[in-house]
Amino acid sequence: MSLARGAARGVAWNFVTVLVERSFGFLILGLLLRVIPASVVGLIAIASAISDLARVVSASGAGEQVQASPGDRTVEAGAFWSQFLASLLFMGVLFAAAPAIAGLYKQPELAWVLRIMGLNVVMTSFLLVPSARLSSQFRFKVLGLISLGSTMLGGIVALPFAYTGHGVDAMMYQRMVGVGFYAVAVSIAARWLPPPPPAFPVLRESFRFSLPLMEATLVDYISITGYVMLVGLRMPVAALGEFRIAQRLSEVLQEVAFTPARKVFMPVFVAVRHDKVRRFETTRQMLDVLSLAIFFVCAVCGAAAKPIVLLMFGHRWEAAVPVFAIITLMVPAVALYSVINPLLTAAGRTRLVSLYAWANVATIAAAAWFAAPHGLLALAWALAARGITAVALFVFAMRQGLERPVAPILRLLVLPSIALAIARLVSWLVLSALPELDLVAQLMVTSGISACIFAATALLMAPRRITGAVTRLYGALLGAQPAI
């Protein structure tokens, strides 16, 4: 199988499974939020942000090591044991610091929630190496089905707790059951068992590889989700719950529109890392298609923000509607930035990954800290504006990863940006002219109009680019050229 076909089919399977998984996940979330108050959502948002920070940082580097050296069992052993020891350390710190953190947020219940959720930190270390082994083999279908099963089982377990008045328990157990199922299933699929501890030099080299990525993951997590910890210090917990719903919708938007492709970036960039010309052309072709996809989804979801939120969660979450509509504008910048990490990592420039990650998170933290006291809308606009202006930072990072000027790649963003702006504006004008529509009709009208306007604008401005992108994608998936 060619690199293009393996990547395209991996993206396709990732997209299908992510779409089904997130659809089921939001069905469960919608049911949960009809009985769980905003204050509980805010509490869990803080606990999740803190425990997930420990989890993702301790887990960073293991998967990348395995994918960068596919089939090397010594590397696998070093990757597992270095991350397992790191996860034990992070879980211990979280357990000891839980009372102090609860006092900082003035939420006594937060202490025991953090200690229970700290178990996820260690459990995650058992799924990293087998997942990376399957990714290196482009077995994304298997990974997607396991992830779907994890989401479904966690949701089924959570519902009885929520509807008997145990909202905090429901949201905690949902996560723990999902992680546990995933770890067992992926280990079976990859035929992997925890290896014996390797020699100290192997372990030391594994830590040396992982530490810059841990640092980068720390700041990347804060930039995507973890800044909710700062927001929680600057606004009431109920308002934080409303913000978290909008933020979570934005995250899922990324997962559906971009994460299926992001999962194949690392093996693709590893395959072309020694060929500068091919690396540049591969990046350009991938972003040609992906920029159109991510901007299209942002145009449709932002236009239909009101019916999406209210139909899924009910009218008591109406405050999250404008917040979600605004922060969809920062998703394209997040998507562009997500290319930089695997691009630089595959080239062995992990120190640069860390440097750019810190620069990115500093601006997000500043926007969140200073805007949060002024309310949800001020916070959303500050984050969206920061995302748009951060593109300049990505220019320097991508140029270093590709080792050549990146103007041709950046020009790819002009067309979808214009199409998004026109689609959002037209759908807003139409909805303003039809105020009596019910929510279902609003969803159909806004999503249909925004989708059609985006597609029409793109085809009118660049017909050859659109047909060329479709031709390449079709050929990569099916190994044939369509009749156009």
LINDAUR-V651374 format. One line per field, one symbol per residue. ss: DSSP state (H for helix, E for strand, L for the rest). phi: phi as a letter, one per 20 degrees, with the letter a starting at -180 (. if undefined). psi: psi as a letter, one per 30 degrees, with the letter a starting at -180 (. if undefined). Layout:
BEGIN
ss->???
phi->???
psi->???
END
This chain:
BEGIN
ss->LLHHHHHHHHHHHHHHHHHHHHHHHHHHHHHHHLLLLHHHHHHHHHHHHHHHHHHHHHHLLHHHHHHHLLLLHHHHHHHHHHHHHHHHHHHHHHHHHHHHHHHHHLLLLHHHHHHHHLHHHHHHLLLHHHHHHHHHLLLHHHHHHHHHHHHHHHHHHHHHHHLLLLHHHHHHHHHHHHHHHHHHHHHHHHLLLLLLLLLHHHHHHHHHHHHHHHHHHHHHHHHHHHLHHHHHLLLLHHHHHHHHHHHHHHHHHHHHHHHHHHHHHHHHHHHLLLLHHHHHHHHHHHHHHHHHHHHHHHHHHHHLHHHHHHHHHLHHHLLHHHHHHHHHHHHHHHHHHHHHHHHHHHLLLHHHHHHHHHHHHHHHHHHHHHHHLLLHHHHHHHHHHHHHHLHHHHHHHHHHHHLLLLHHHHLHHHHHHHHHHHHHHHHHHHHHHLLLLLHHHHHHHHHHHHHHHHHHHHHHHLHHHHHHHHHHHHHHHHLLLLLL
phi->.ffffffffffffgffffffffffffffffffffceffffffffffffffffffffffefofffffffcfnefffgffffffffffffffffffffegffffffelcgffffffffffffffgffedfffffffffelefffffffffffffffffffggffedndffggfffgfffffffffffffffelccgffgefggffffffffegffffffgfffffecfffffffedbfffffffffffffffffgfffecggfgfegffffffdfecffffffffffffgfffffffffffffffegffffffednffdffeffffgffffefgffffffffgfffffemdfffgffffffffffffffffeegfeofffffffffffffffggfffffffffemagdgfffffefgfffffffffffffffffecfefffffgffffffffffffffffffebfffffffffffffffdmbdfec
psi->kleeeeeeeeeeeeeeeeeeeeeeefeeeeeefffkleeeeeeeeeeeeeeeeeeeeffkeeeeeeefikfjfeeeeeeeeeeeeeeeeeeeeeeefeeeeeeefhieffefeeeeffefeeeefffeeeeeeeefghhfeeeeeeeeeeeeeeeeeeeeeegggieeeefefeeeeeeeeeeeeeeeefhklkllklleeeeeeeeeeeeeeeeeeeeeeefeefffeeeffflleeeeeeeeeeeeeeeeeeeefeeeeeffeeeeeefgfgjeeeeeeeeeeefeeeeeeeeeeeeeeeegeeeeeeeeflffgfffefeeeeffffeeeeeeeffeeeeeeffghfeeeeeeeeeefeeeeeeeeffefgleeeeeeeeeeeeeffeeefeeeeeeefhlkgeeeefffeefeeeeeeeeeeeeeeeefifgkleeeeeeeeeeeeeeeeeeeeeeeieeeeeeeeeeeeeeefglklj.
END
